[in-house]
Amino acid sequence: MKKIMPIVLWLLSQAAIADGNVSPIKIPDKVKAECAACHMAYQPGFLPKASWEKIMGSLDKHYGVDASLDPQSVKEISQWLTQYAGTYKRVSEVPPNNRITESSWFIRKHRKISDQTWKNPKVKSKSNCMACHAGADKGNYDDDFVRVPQ
């Protein structure tokens, strides 16, 4: 039974990913404190390991702001991000600028969203997952729970 359980868990996680969800994982307190202080703590599975390594290696130029951290925090957060980085097919390529919103899977998944919706003050930007996916912070991106602000 112990040998089968990891396989069953992996299969369940792949089914969840295929449904638009990412495996809910516990977000370490360090990530909550350092990353989620400015933006949602994105699920590591949205980007490949190479993207997270580049992002964590250039925090002094983190999308226009200096998000530098002490070396121990960088180490801890980097380990968590790369450990749970996306490895499945749709996340296998490094997106332009290491941005989730520029990855091919994100663009394909949101192709029907109008420019007007993205400009809605309640949405603000493509990186504001919580505007439409109320459960995004828990890894729930299921289409059945999407509520686009009007």
RARA-V621584 format. One record per backbone hydrogen bond with DSSP energy under -0.5 kcal/mol. CO is the residue of the C=O (numbers start at 1). NH is the residue of the N-H. E is the energy in kcal/mol with one decimal. If there is no record, write none. Layout:
{{CO NH E} {CO NH E}}
This chain:
{{1 5 -2.0} {2 6 -0.7} {3 7 -0.5} {4 8 -2.4} {5 9 -2.7} {6 10 -2.3} {7 11 -2.6} {8 12 -2.5} {9 13 -2.2} {10 14 -2.2} {11 15 -2.1} {12 16 -2.1} {13 17 -2.1} {14 18 -2.3} {15 19 -1.3} {16 21 -2.5} {17 20 -1.8} {19 143 -0.5} {26 28 -0.6} {28 32 -2.2} {29 33 -2.7} {30 34 -2.5} {31 35 -2.4} {31 36 -1.8} {35 38 -1.7} {35 39 -1.9} {40 42 -1.3} {43 46 -2.0} {44 47 -1.5} {44 86 -1.1} {47 86 -2.8} {48 51 -0.7} {48 52 -1.8} {49 53 -2.4} {50 54 -1.9} {51 55 -2.8} {52 56 -2.8} {53 57 -1.3} {55 58 -1.2} {56 59 -0.6} {58 61 -2.0} {59 62 -1.1} {59 67 -3.4} {61 63 -1.5} {62 65 -1.1} {65 62 -2.2} {65 67 -0.9} {70 74 -2.3} {71 75 -2.3} {72 76 -2.5} {73 77 -2.7} {74 78 -2.5} {75 79 -2.3} {76 80 -1.8} {77 81 -2.8} {78 82 -2.7} {79 83 -2.0} {80 84 -1.8} {82 85 -0.6} {86 49 -0.5} {88 91 -1.7} {89 92 -1.5} {93 95 -0.6} {95 98 -2.2} {96 99 -1.9} {99 102 -1.1} {100 103 -1.5} {102 96 -0.6} {103 107 -2.4} {104 108 -2.5} {105 109 -2.3} {106 110 -1.9} {108 111 -0.9} {110 113 -1.9} {114 118 -1.8} {115 119 -1.8} {116 120 -0.6} {117 120 -1.1} {120 123 -1.9} {120 124 -3.1} {123 125 -2.5} {125 128 -1.5} {127 129 -1.5} {128 131 -1.8} {129 132 -1.3} {129 133 -2.8} {132 134 -0.9} {132 147 -2.4} {133 136 -2.4} {135 138 -2.0} {135 140 -2.5} {136 139 -1.9} {139 22 -1.7} {139 141 -0.8} {142 145 -2.0} {143 146 -1.5} {145 134 -0.6}}
